[in-house]
């Protein structure tokens, strides 16, 4: 029996959140979603030494309000949460962004697809990375 996957999603675009949630449901993934909608909230999450929330996986965009995803990756990398699998899920196709994410322990760097069917790679990555726990 598969366990419920706790996903921390760092994403400001409501449409992208809805598309991901629908894709997870379509693929019959049992999940709980924790949502942070800006970079400042994400940095606070990783800096809070009292934070006892340890999701199974973190999915984050790079282009966020208040604080850019690169700064969030640095905080993640230096936090107690750095052991949690992380997927960068962004519209950026920049090789510099991909290299930066990889250097800061991102397990995957995936470019947001234009279709719901294109989310299969993200769903498969979530399943793969959380099955190791």
GIWO-V406502 format. One record per pair of residues at least 6 apart in sequence whose ideal C-beta (glycine too) atoms are under 8 Angstrom apart, sorted by the first residue. I is the first residue (numbers start at 1). J is the second residue. Records with the same first field share a line. If there is no record, write none. Layout:
# GIWO-V406502
I = J, J
This chain:
# GIWO-V406502
2 = 30
3 = 30
4 = 30, 31, 32
5 = 29, 30, 31, 32, 56, 57, 126, 130
6 = 31, 32, 34, 55, 56, 57
7 = 24, 31, 32, 33, 34, 55, 56, 57, 58, 59, 126
8 = 34, 36, 45, 53, 55, 57, 58, 59, 84
9 = 17, 20, 33, 34, 35, 36, 58, 59, 60
10 = 36, 37, 39, 41, 42, 58, 59, 60, 61, 64, 69, 72
11 = 17, 20, 35, 36, 37, 59, 60, 61, 64, 89
12 = 37, 38, 61, 64, 65
13 = 61
16 = 61, 112
17 = 35
19 = 116, 119
20 = 59, 89, 119, 122
21 = 33
22 = 116
23 = 116, 119, 120, 122, 123
24 = 31, 123, 126
26 = 116
27 = 120, 123
29 = 123, 126, 127
34 = 53, 55
36 = 42, 45
37 = 65
38 = 64, 65, 66, 67
39 = 64, 65, 66, 67, 68, 69, 71, 72
40 = 65, 66, 67
42 = 60, 64, 67, 72, 75
43 = 67, 71, 72, 75
45 = 51, 53, 81
46 = 72, 75, 76, 78, 79, 81
47 = 75, 79
49 = 80
51 = 80
54 = 81, 84
55 = 84
56 = 84, 85, 130, 133
57 = 84, 85, 86, 87, 126, 129, 130
58 = 76, 81, 84, 85, 86, 87
59 = 86, 87, 89, 122, 126
60 = 69, 72, 73, 86, 87, 88, 89
61 = 69, 88, 89, 90, 91
62 = 68, 69, 70, 88, 90, 92, 97, 101
63 = 69, 90, 91, 92
64 = 72
69 = 88, 90
70 = 97, 100
73 = 86, 88, 100, 101, 104, 105, 106
74 = 104
76 = 82, 86, 104, 105
77 = 104, 105
82 = 105
85 = 107, 129, 130, 132
86 = 105, 106, 107, 108
87 = 106, 107, 108, 109, 110, 122, 125, 126, 129
88 = 97, 98, 101, 106, 108, 109, 110
89 = 110, 112, 122
90 = 97, 109, 110, 111, 112
91 = 111, 112
92 = 111
93 = 111
97 = 109
98 = 109
101 = 109
102 = 109
107 = 125, 129
108 = 125, 129
110 = 121, 122, 125
113 = 119, 121
